[in-house]
């Protein structure tokens, strides 16, 4: 049985840099991955989706070019070439990781399925057989997979998830999407812009259930303006294949409805990849949904076994997984023993216009019954947005009434994620909102609109 200083199960955006970091510090390290190197982000998430969204965005810009005085023909989308470009970029990212592993002493890559087989043992099933490895420290970074809802007829009906929808080389005639979260919205807008008819069915009362109502409503308006059909409070009851198409039955209250499409995308959440790990053998505890429980040092109920990234629950973002790596590395290697608390979580949903958010929402501020101030301006009042013809959406900020500190910021607008980053820096620096209100930003830029936003505080 081969012994290591550390074993990392899963090569996501936390596990991979941690493997490099530990090995470069002299730790004998094993990185175990059952699929492709890079985890969800490189293979099924950030990299391929944003690559294909760039193609969809270009198609949309061409369609709107006449609004800016540019007369062009309607674009023709070649999905084969869109797919080839995506595959090339994903492959280059993956090969970069492979090359890094090959050039890193003390780092072994084991391609296989890992599971705990004893108090100090891990069994890895590879193509050539099984092998047992052991280490004093184990880090779990196995991430999540698409949740498959218990819909009648689904087992007998072909469906898509984020794992395989990007392998389509022909544009769906009518894409049905169950789920109005960021996965459903990003793919819905993407394929609508490629030329598909798109229908989104959301069980809840609004899209993006974690966002404020005004944000969700504005996104719905934008999507519908582009021609996407959105059905709220729609519970999917049954699906079945009929004549090469998919018939979906859903209920709105007590009323039953049917809709037929060519393809079905399931985008109703994620579930952790933990069942096959045999966690009980090591005493690692999970919650009712299967997410691994960790303490403020990312350690599980089993001593010296840690979990990072999406598999432990909480914010499911690549940058949070990477931040978990930085945090755990500082504690394991630099002996800082710092607790993970009060992390400011930013994120961007890459619909167009982007939704960038950091800190709390207005809804959360109300729940906490704290006294707050609000600032809000439409993008139609932003000079740069008017000049570029991108006036959809708005900016909104929540401010502590007592301290003038910014509690939360939301921007639904062109480059919303980029502008959000500037506000995040101000929040990290504990700056009062008046600093952004009074700072001279370059003109004409989108970030300059923060002057007007924070001048509208009420």
C-alpha positions, 0 to 999 in steps of 0.5 A: 500500500502506497503512503502519502502525506496527503490524498486529494479526491477530486481535481476541481478548482480547489483540489487541483491548486491544493495538490500543486501547492502541497507537492511544491512544499515537499508533501508527497501528494496523490490527486485522484480523479475519476473523470477528467482533470479540472472538475466541473468548471473546466469540463462542464461549467464555467469554461465551456458555458462562457465560451458558447455564450460568447458565440450566442452574444455575438449572434445577438449583437449582430441581430441588434446591429441595426439599432446602432445604424449597422445594416447586416444580414441575419446571422447563421449559427454553425453549431458544429463550429461553436462546439469545436471552438468550445472543445478546443478551449476545454482541451487546452485548459485540461492539457494545461493541468496535465502538463502541470502535474507531469512537471510537479515532483512529489505529485502522483495523479491517479485516474480512478474512483476513490472510496474509503475502505478503512480508517486510514485506507482509500481504495481506488478502482482504476482501469487496470485494477484496484489499489490501496493508498493511505495518508495522514491527511485527506481532502475531499473535493468531489463537487456536485452533479445535476439533481434528477427530479422524481418526474413520472416518465423521466426514466423512459424519456431522453433528457439533457443536463449541463453535462451533455447539452453542450455536446449538441451539434444541432440547434434544438427546435424547441428547448424545454427547461425545468428550473429558473435558476442560473443554469436554466437562464444561462442555457435558455438565453444561449439557445434562444439566441442560437435560434431555438424556441425556449420555454422555462418552467419554474416551480417557484413564484419568481426566477432566481429564488435567492434574489430580490423580487425586483431583480427577478422581475426585471430578468423575466421582462428582459428574457421575455422581450427576447422571446423566451417563454417563462412559466412561473409556479409551474410544477412538472408532473410527467414527461413522455416521448411522443413521435420523436418529441417530448410532451411535458405535463405540468400544473399551475395550481389545480390546472393541468397543462401540456407542452411539447418540445424537441428537447428537455433540459433538467436544471433543477438544482445540484446534488453532492457527489458523496454516495460512492465515497463510502464516507461512513467507513471513515466517520465523515458526516453528511447532512440530509441532502448528502453534503459533507459537514465541516467546521470553521476550519473545513475539517469533517467529523473525522479528524484530518479529513477535510472537504472543500468546494461544492461538496460541503454545501454553501455557495457553489461557485468556482471562486469559493472553491478556490478560496477554500484552497487558499484558506486550507493551504494557509492552515495546513502549510503555514500553520495559521489556524485561522477560522473561516468566517464572515466571508464576503461572497460575490458572484455573477450570473452570466446572462446578458445583461450580467447579474453581479451581486455581493453582500446581502439583498434588500430582502435579507436586510428586511429579515434582519430588521436592521435599519438600512438605506437604499440606492437604486438607479436604472441603467437607462440613466447611465451615460455609458449604457445609453451610448452603447445601447445597453440600457436594460437593468438597474443598479441597487445598493443596501447601506447600513443607516448607522455606519454608512457602510455598504451591506450589499450591491446588485447590478443587472446591467452590461458588465455587472460582474465587473462593476460589482468587483469595484464595490466589493473592494470598497466593502472589504475596505470598510469604506462608507458609501460616500467615498464611492459617491464622491470619487472621480471615476473616469468618464464615460465608464460604467463604474462612473455610474456609482457616483449617481447611484450613491447620490440617490441614497434614500 
